Amino acid sequence: MVEPLAQVCHDLGGTDLVTEVSRSNEVELGTALEWAAYQGAMNAFDMDCGQLTGEVAGLHDRLSDSEEKASNLEDMLQQE
């Protein structure tokens, strides 16, 4: 979690958000940056979850295919 958070903080440095918030006092700036970093990390987490969900669906499909093939092979063996 630290690496994505560090990347988000680095990416935020060049945005209009930092320019706008830097006009505020230090406490507001710190809070805004923490919130922005949190949001960026959550977006990265959501993307990772979406990718893993897709991989799980693919693995489930492969498992179903393998089970069907195994069942067909058992049927062929019983017929011999």
URLINLIN-V213230 format. One line per field, one symbol per residue. burial: # if it has 24 or more other ideal C-beta (glycine too) atoms within 12 Angstrom, else .. A space follows every 10 residues. Layout:
# URLINLIN-V213230
burial=???
This chain:
# URLINLIN-V213230
burial=.......##. .#........ .......... .##..##..# #......... .......... .......... ..........
